[in-house]
Amino acid sequence: SPLAQADSSGAVSERGDSGRFGAHRLSSVRKVTKPTATPGATAKPTSSWTGWLDRDDPGGSGDYESRGGLPAKVVCSNPLEIRARIKGTTKEFAPGSSLPDNLAYFSASQGLGCKNASQADRRCSDYEVNFRCPGPRVYSRDRAASWTGWLNKDNPGGSGDYENKTGFGPGVVCSNPFNIRARVKGTSPEFSPGDKVPETLAYFSASQGLACKNASQTDRWCNDYEVKFLCSGP
């Protein structure tokens, strides 16, 4: 459980461990750097760390903890530093460190990307990342992001399988999800937009959902897909 700490000004911050970013609570600020206060002036934090963020897992083509895949309320557009660690461990890595996997990229501007195909065992570790952002912004425990459950509103009967974001009814999917996963019903492999999917899809995106037209398939029949969306909290 998080520990409350009071700084010299009496302000209280929390330090907590990570939660997966898809049941998926964000840890509160880990460290704040302050300038030297002048007499009569109130010192303001100059930078702050986000909590540990884990928006992806090694399913599909790899583990992609990309900065651009996180909403603006979760990470700033110009982070100063990044750290990474394997989920469930405490050892932290910075760019330039020796990591367990061969990474496609690892920088504050991009985030972290690991391709399964680039690893000796064809499988990346499951990473989480932490960014240091300029300014005093605080990411608190009441701001969360979470995945919906698996949703399946349609089947391939008729013209195809249409798992549209807007078709699930009010309160099921947020208005602006920032990630989506899909899988064939009754199976475990998950797909992201950009992955090789078993069929030709009409569309597959967080903003639209997924659509498969029977007429576009060689056997004239789509699989029965289910989807889930990643939504930011309040």
Salt bridges, closest charged atoms under 4 A:
ASP7 OD2 - LYS34 NZ 2.67
GLU14 OE1 - ARG141 NE 3.48
ASP17 OD1 - ARG85 NH2 2.97
ASP54 OD2 - ARG20 NH1 2.12
ASP56 OD1 - ARG181 NH2 2.25
ASP57 OD2 - ARG20 NH2 3.49
GLU81 OE1 - ARG83 NH2 2.90
GLU81 OE2 - ARG132 NE 2.59
GLU92 OE2 - ARG30 NH1 2.86
ASP126 OD2 - ARG20 NH1 3.44
GLU128 OE2 - ARG85 NE 2.64
GLU190 OE2 - LYS228 NZ 3.84
GLU226 OE2 - ARG183 NE 2.57
